[in-house]
Amino acid sequence: MSNLRIFAVNWKKISSLHYFNNMCSSKIRASLKTLKLHVLLGRNYSSLPGLIGNDVKSLHSIINPPVAKIRNIGIMAHIDAGKTTTTERILYYSGYTRSLGDVDDGDTVTDFMAQERERGITVQAAAVTFDWKGHRVNLIDTPGHVDFTLEVERCLRVLDGAVAVFDASAGVEAQTLTVWRQADKHKVPRICFLNKMDKIGASFNYAVESIREKLKAKPLLLQLPIGEGKAFKGVVDVVGKEKLLWNPNSDDGKDFERKPLLEMSDPKLLKETTEARNALIEQVADLDDEFADLVLGEFSENFDLLPAEKLQTAIHRVTLAQTAVPVLCGSALKNKGVQPLLDAITMYLPSPEERNYEFLQWYKGDLCALAFKVLHDKQRGPLVFMRIYSGMIKPQMAIYNINGNCTERISRLLLPFADQHIEIPLLTAGNIALTVGLKHTATGDTVVSSKSSVLAASRRAKREGEKKQKENNETERLLLAGVEIPEPVFFCTIEPPSMAKQPGANNLGASIN
């Protein structure tokens, strides 16, 4: 791989060529023998991360972008708040899909199971990877039913940030409280998206007040709606004092304009926005000392002179500290407000390197990963989802399972794209991987490079513990916190009508478990 510097990719060829080798010159083909970037083009996908148009990028930047540019996020909400619809719009505007899917039509990317498409609900969490303005986003769409709350639990365990979606006409609902508590438990920074602003009965103020009262959170109003219900036509960017209006004749929401608010054309809206911006500055200053010093020192006379970039940086710090939550609004179904939401995800939610994980200091760059989900594929066997915290994973690599006290070998390494997967040669820290070949690894297991790596980390932890006069068990400190399994919603017994039907009953029982 050292000989590879840059190569041009023409995406039009990818639909007929399954391997990068066919696109590379003979000089670098030898170094790409191990790379089998195989795409199952069963859907109308537009492009893969890093492969937009004719961009010239290095192979490393496509598979492993800089850690600072990675965002591992989840979409969480009460049932029917619009999580999957929001995810579908995000994938479309990022260039991942060529057409907009619809939950009612059963053609969304993340709801790919037959049961999900038949019922119009999300049953299992699905992971997709895409790029947005130079950032790599690993997004997981989670279910909203309490029956499938385990899916939310194990995903929040490995995510760095989350987007909480609300129905603007209902505000905080029952399952919203549940997923919010789960995010609190795992200390996941989040932003709020007030969806369905076009719905009859939608109320921005009511939804914000419900966040304040029921979730005991401090909402930071980064946007104001322009109209509500049927009159909803756009949003105001409070930070930049601009209005974003979507073209009513646009079918897909890509056609919108961003205009600065002026005294001559929008006096009332400008006054409301200025008041909201001043309140936002005061609120952030109360929560962030560095920003407070800046405001009181240079901009105490006139908040209008405060640069938007300074305010955005302070909001990012406040979000990361989880002392407040940014609030945005829009209508995913009507294709309004999703692009600013994507900007907020990359701007305010943290990268993997901004999260503090104490255990990483013991491993000194060696592999440390958490298996957070296991799927069973008829052809490939167990597929294990892993969040890589340090080090890297490669195919044919032997790994050591601390929980199971066993060594296994990864046969293949994949990037997840809902029900489609791409085979890749390696993946580094901060990413989410899908591994093939691990038969004994279970949900919640900690995976490292070798047993000697664990022993070395244990010695480091012991020395540090002696310095700080701690008596914690070193082995326990080296294990990543697993996934807590909630109590079952109900119990049932399955009995086959005859011995001939028993294998089918066993398979059904396994799928229910």
Secondary structure, 3 states (H helix, E strand, C coil): CCCCCCEECCHHHHCCCCCHHHHCCHHHHHHHCCCCCCCCCCCCECCCCCCCCCCEECHHHHHCCCHHHEEEEEEEECCCCCHHHHHHHHHHHCCCECCCCCCCCCCCCCCCCHHHHHHCCCCCCEEEEEEECCEEEEEEECCCCHHHHHHHHHHHCCCCEEEEEEECCCECCHHHHHHHHHHHHCCCCEEEEEECCCCCCCCHHHHHHHHHHHCCCCEEECEEEECCHHHCCEEEECCCCEEEEECCCCCCCCCEEEEECCCCCCHHHHHHHHHHHHHHHHHHHHHCHHHHHHHHHHCCCCHHHCCHHHHHHHHHHHHHHCCCEEEEECECCCCECHHHHHHHHHHHCCCHHHCCCCCHHHHCCCCEEEEEEEEEECCCEEEEEEEEEECEECCCEEEEECCCCEEEEECEEEEEECCEEEECCCEECCCEEEEECCCCCCCCCEEECCHHHHHHHHHHHHHHHHHCCCCCCHHHHHCCCCCCCCCCCCCCCCCCCCHHHHHHHHHHHHHHC
